[in-house]
């Protein structure tokens, strides 16, 4: 009930390659979904309404001057600050997942290179064995 062996069986995917490619594909889909969601969602486009932004600026100017801002201005500043932290956190998470996709791709490349190295070694060993068998005199 398994897959029939092919003539390319030595070059089939190993379990590790299958796992790496599955994890890479899942992460890549996740990153693509996050990027599309972040680009299309209005929450990520503007920080706040103009009134809230003006109040937040008022609170920032008051803080820099050492004066106390109105409670509404402080609340607006906290709203804008929380929204910015959320947006930056979202994109940092997306960037970290993208970095993980690249790392998994590099691991997959390393696995392929190791497999090719082993195949090359096996070919050279087979060539050496055939050459030695030809040199031996027939008894």
N, C-alpha and C positions, 0 to 999 in steps of 0.2 A: 504494500500500500504506500510505500515511500516513493520518492522521486527516482525514476530510473537513472542509472549512472550514464553520464555522457562522456564523450571522448575528452572533454575539457574538465573532467572531475577534479584533477589536481588544482585547477584554478578557480574552483567554486568558492563561494563566500564562507568564511568561518563563522562560528557562533559569535565571536567578538565583533567581527565586521557587521554582522546582522544587527547586533545590539547597538553598535555605534551609529549605524545608519538609521535605525528606528528612532533612537534618542535624538539624533540630529534633525530628522524630519519632523518629529513632534515639536522640538524647540523652534525650528524654523517656522512652522505653521503658527506657533504661539507668538513669535516675534512679529510675523506678518500681520496677524490679527490685532496685536497690540498697536502696531504702527498705523494700521488703517483706522482703528478705533480712535486713537489719539489725534489723527489728522482730520477725521470727520466729525468728531464730537465737539459741540460748541463750548463745552466746559473747558477745553484745553486751548481755545482760541483767545478768549479775552479774560483778563484777570477779574474784573468786576464791572458793575455798571458805573457810569461816569459820576454819579452822586456818591457812591461808596468810595470810589477812587479819590475823589476830592476830599472827602472826610478823612480818609487814610493819610493823604498828603498833609492835611492840617495837623493830624496827630504826630506825624514824623517831624514836621517843622517845629511843633511845640516841644517835642522831646529834645531836639537838637538845641533849642534855645534854653532849655532847662525849665520850661514852664509846664504847667499841667494842662493837658488837653481835655476837651469835653468827653464825657462818658461815651457819647455816640461816636465821636472821632476815634477813641481808643478801641471800641468794639469793631468799627470799620477797619482799622489797622490790623486787628487780630484776624478778621475774616480774610482780608487780602493776603496776609502773611500765611495763614493756613492753606489757602488755595494755592499760593505759589509753592509752598513746601510739598503739597500733594502733587502738583504738576511736575515739579522737578524730580520728586521721588519716583513718579511713574516713568519718566523718560530715563532716569538712571537705571531703573529695573529693566527697561527695555534694552538699554545699552549692555547691561550685564548679561542678559540672556543672549544677546547677539554675540558677545564675547565667548559665551559658553558654546554657541554653535560653531564658532571658528575653532575653538579648542578641540571640540569633538571631531571636526573635519581634519584637523592636524593629526589627531590620534588615528583616524581612519587611514590617512595617507601613510603614516608610519607603519600601520598594520599591512598595508598593501606592499610597501617597500620590503618589509621583512619576508612576506610571502614570496615576492619575486626573488629575493636573495636566496631563500631556501630552494626555490625552483632552479635557479641558475646553478647553485651548488650541486643539486641532484643531476643536472644535465652534465656538468663537468665530471662528476664521479662516474656516470654511465659511459661517457666518452673514454675516460681513463680505463675503466674495466674492459671495454671493447678493445681498446688498443693493447692492453696487456694480454687479453685472450688471443689476439691475432699473433702476438710475438711468441707465445708458447708453442713449442713444436708439438705436432700431433704424435701421439704415442701409438 
